[in-house]
Amino acid sequence: MEYGCIGEHLRHSFSKEIHNLLCDYDYILKEIPSDDLDFFMTGHDFKAINVTIPYKEIVIPHLETIDEAAKRIGAVNTIVNKDGKLYGYNTDFYGMTKLIKKTGVEIVGKKVLILGSGGTSKTANAVCTALGAREIIRVSRTASENSITYEDAYLLQSDAEIIINTTPVGMFPKNEGCPIDISKFPKLTGAIDAVYNPLRTRFIRQAKKAGVAAEGGLYMLVAQAVKACEWFTGNAIPDEKCDEVYKKILSGKENLVLVGMPGSGKTTIGKLIAQMLGRKFVDTDDLIREKCGCEISRIFAEHGEQYFRDIESEVIADISKETCLVIATGGGAVLREQNADELSQNGRLIFIDADINELIATNDRPLSNTPEKLKQLYDTRYPIYCERCDIKVAITRNAEENAEKILGEFNKILK
């Protein structure tokens, strides 16, 4: 391996894609069990590497020297092999600073809670100090000289204005996790998460719903990779390259999720969009049929709607963890706010707004198998679709035109 990233678990990593866009070297993701780390580091069998969880501090004894920024932080995430000697750097400081500024979160004069006690936590502490935080409190599962417990954070630090998560809680594949209950912090104005997969963790989604400026870690990942590439190659990378690569990675990962009435054309349009983008198409109703081994009408007849909705939620929770998909949902999928929330972690919800006069009642849809039921369903669901979508697109009878229009609107919100 010449260039790459080492860590214990890298299935979730986007780093290879980012580095491939930044430079022309072959970047390898190498998972290393903790017992094998010493052997790898003493072998010096690489030109330059990034280091991620949980090795940012553990690698330090193997280094010839580390730069002053990494010394102050006490963690290294970039190592360069110079004639057999290993030099350590910390590019996370640069990345997190860029992320905070991009999000518009003002640190100066604010009280900040930093969740976690690892290397990224130390970086966040250094960044917030440099940006002029009034007070910085680190929060961990167990109290120590440098941190308090979450219970004490709720009890004694409820006036915190900024929360930065540096723990892996909420990270793929355990997306359901949330490190802290933000409802306990009424003065919260900013939330930052170092986790980048999913694109929007539960922590970030809850903060956004509360009207708090919040952002996940993808921009930080790209920004630190830019700085790492400069250390790897010795060549400067223009500032605008960071935004360019970030947008490209984001647009490539973001799921396009179609919601709307039964019979509005979600499946037909979704397949066309997937073909245009070269993406995988998924229909949640098809996944339910596969899971239950029968048609949806039979599920309703034998088990009722509640059972169907529970299965639908299970399917949505699973598929929402994936990225780079075009997803067509059942007509009632986003009636449960939980489902809409799950779908939004890696996707943008697009309401296919079909005129009621263009919709047709069919026997295979138990809740809309007559014109009367269809109209009642439309009146009930329309405001919910509008409330829970990111984009609303009025459509016509031309599926190809509809697909082009939806894709155009989708691309607009990613800019």
PyMOL commands that set and color helices and strands:
alter all, ss='L'
color gray80, all
select helices_A, chain A and resi 15-22+34-43+60-62+68-73+92-103+119-130+150-156+182-184+202-209+218-233+239-253+266-277+284-292+296-303+305-319+333-335+337-344+356-358+366-368+371-388+399-413
alter helices_A, ss='H'
color red, helices_A
select strands_A, chain A and resi 3-7+27-31+48-51+65-66+78-82+85-89+111-115+135-139+147-148+162-165+190-193+213-215+255-259+280-283+325-328+347-353+391-394
alter strands_A, ss='S'
color yellow, strands_A
deselect
rebuild
show_as cartoon
